Amino acid sequence: MKDAIHSLIVAFSEILKWENIKIVLLSGIFATLIWSIIGYLIWDYLIVLSSHILEYIPFSMVRSNGAKMLSFFLWFELVLITFALIYAFFGNFILRSVNKNRYSYFTFVTIAISAIFWAIIWFFAGEYIYKEFLKLLTWLPFETIEKGVSFLIAFYIIYSAIIVTLLFITSIFSEPLIKRVRATHFKEDEPIKTNIFASIRYTIKDTFIFLGMSIVAFPVIFIPFINILVQIFLWIWLYRDTVSHDALYLSSKEPDTIVLKEHKFAIYFINFIAVLLNFIPVINIFSPFLAEVASYHYIKGVKINR
């Protein structure tokens, strides 16, 4: 576990270098732009689909889950607004005071502090906020609630699609990514290029399996707490299976999958930490890159020490 934590720290330090953070941001902007366009084109269909599904869900469950989704959406928006306000009021001072090479660290930390600050507020006042939203939804007619919850479900689908797309991009371009940000310990080693297509096959297969499991598990989105656990489980599975095979195929000409079985707990831990970032706006774009680099660093270290 100590090696897994070290790999995460190395991955953070590598990804948050200014020359590498630009790649992360460009990938995030690309994925967001693509799904924003797709979302705009199919938004009405998503709302109709969500509304149709809600017709089969008891009203009390729709109202309760809607209140929780609204609570999370409010937290999400407040984190973004807080981050934007900090840069709106102190942007010039930050640009003058922070070294360019440390600017990405400062941005990451600012978002993280905003998320932690509002998470603490929600920890103490979350139940009150939930009850207030529940009261609001009690007063509103079912048609209004249905449309509101349908909007949140559509937003959730687009948000999830952005995350999966980022992981897909990271995995497809894992060889140049690892070559660019590989840890100092392995500078003398180049990522293995001969197994790239085998890695891509895993990525494509895992993506389709994930989509299938997500569709099957979609009904649990209306069950509070269980929906979060299921979502985390699905993301961890997708991340672990995808990036661990990327790392394995890039670190050895003759990959042995027994390594993944022997160190499955450490690999699960790395991907669990990466998946948690998916719940934080803006920072979520770092999640697949973190998982990819940390997994490569860990598996490469395991093979060297064997």
C-alpha positions, -999 to +999 in steps of 0.1 A: +000+000+000+029+023+007+041+019-029+006+026-042+005+059-022+039+068-035+027+061-071-002+084-066+020+112-052+044+108-082+014+109-106+001+140-091+034+158-093+039+147-129+004+156-141+004+190-124+035+202-142+026+232-164+036+215-197+015+185-188-015+202-173-022+219-207-027+184-222-052+175-194-071+208-199-072+204-237-085+169-233-111+180-208-122+209-230-124+186-260-145+160-242-168+186-226-173+204-259-181+172-278-207+161-253-221+196-249-228+196-286-242+160-285-262+169-254-277+200-271-287+179-301-303+150-281-314+169-250-351+167-257-348+130-263-329+125-230-356+145-211-384+124-228-365+091-219-360+102-183-396+113-180-408+079-193-386+061-168-399+082-139-435+072-147-426+037-134-410+051-102-431+057-070-437+095-065-422+094-030-390+079-043-388+104-072-393+132-047-368+119-022-341+112-048-349+145-066-342+163-033-308+146-029-299+152-065-308+189-062-287+190-030-257+176-048-262+198-079-263+229-056-230+218-039-215+212-074-226+247-086-213+264-054-179+248-058-177+262-094-190+296-083-165+299-054-136+290-077-148+315-102-152+343-076-117+337-062-102+342-096-125+371-105-115+391-074-079+379-069-070+367-105-045+396-112-028+392-078-026+354-083-010+358-118+016+383-104+024+363-073+024+327-083+052+313-104+040+299-138+053+264-130+034+265-097+002+280-112-013+246-120-008+235-084-024+266-071-054+261-094-058+225-083-055+233-046-080+262-050-106+240-065-099+213-039-102+238-010-135+251-025-148+215-027-137+207+008-151+239+022-186+232+008-183+195+017-178+205+054-209+228+051-229+199+036-217+175+063-233+197+090-262+212+071-268+185+044-298+170+061-314+204+065-308+213+029-322+180+018-354+185+039-358+220+025-356+207-010-380+179+000-405+205+012-401+224-021-408+193-041-438+185-019-454+218-028-448+214-066-470+194-089-458+160-101-453+173-137-429+200-125-410+176-103-408+151-132-393+177-155-368+189-129-356+154-120-355+145-157-332+175-162-308+163-135-308+127-149-299+141-183-271+162-168-259+131-150-258+111-182-238+138-200-214+142-171-208+105-170-202+104-207-176+131-204-157+111-178-158+079-198-146+098-229-117+113-210-107+078-198-110+065-234-088+094-247-063+088-219-061+051-226-059+054-264-030+078-261-014+061-231+019+055-248+027+091-256+012+102-223+034+078-203+064+088-224+058+124-216+051+122-179+068+090-168+083+092-134+119+101-128+127+066-117+121+052-152+135+078-174+159+053-189+130+031-200+107+038-229+071+026-228+067-006-248+050+002-281+045-034-295+015-041-272-005-009-278-032-025-300-038-052-273-043-024-248-067-006-271-088-037-275-092-039-237-102-002-237-129-007-263-142-039-247-142-024-212-161+007-225-189-014-240-191-036-209-193-005-187-221+010-208-240-023-206-236-025-168-246+011-165-278+005-184-287-025-163-279-007-130-297+025-141-328+019-119-307+021-087-300+057-095-333+064-077-322+046-045-303+070-022-269+060-010-269+028-030-268+048-062-235+064-051-220+030-042-230+015-075-217+044-094-183+043-076-182+005-081-188+009-119-162+036-123-136+017-102-141-014-123-138+005-156-107+024-144-090-006-129-095-029-158-086-003-184-056+015-170-041-016-153-040-033-186-026-002-203+002-001-176+009-038-179+012-038-217+033-006-217+057-019-191+066-053-205+071-069-239+056-101-225+029-090-201+019-114-174-016-107-160-006-126-128+009-092-116-026-077-117-040-105-095-011-104-070-014-066-065-051-062-071-057-044-037-031-017-044-044-013-080-080-010-067-068+016-041-051+037-068-082+037-089-105+043-059-086+075-052-088+086-088-125+078-090-132+100-060-120+130-081-149+124-105-173+139-079-154+173-079-161+196-108-131+206-130-108+183-110-127+154-125-108+159-158-075+149-139-090+116-127-082+093-157-048+108-162-040+102-125-051+066-127-031+060-158+002+074-147-001+061-111-009+026-123+020+026-148+044+038-121+032+011-096+033-018-120+066-007-135+080-006-100+067-040-092+083-056-123+116-039-116+117-051-080+107-087-089 
